[in-house]
Amino acid sequence: MTSLRCFRPQRGPRGRIPAESLCYPPARLAVPRTHRPVKIAILGAGVSGLALARFLVEGGLAADSISLFEAGPRVGGLCRSKTVEGYIQ
């Protein structure tokens, strides 16, 4: 758990308090980090779960490190389409 250091806010233009002036994580020493393999589990293959998986892959995460779980028989969550008289609604 990372603790935050908070200070008395400094007012910005128009008397507003910028959020970044309130709290920030403590400074850390620059230590080289080694990257370890990451495994991600996404619960729910609705619109948000599918969008998150795509966002992670486009951001450079390997697709085989993502597991997508869905309780229902198909993906898409509550989003559905139907065909009425040859037209998709």
Secondary structure, DSSP 4 states (H G I P E B T S, - for coil): ----EE-PPPP-GGG---GGGTEEPPP------------EEEE--SHHHHHHHHHHHHTT--GGGEEEE-SSSSSSTT----EETTEE-
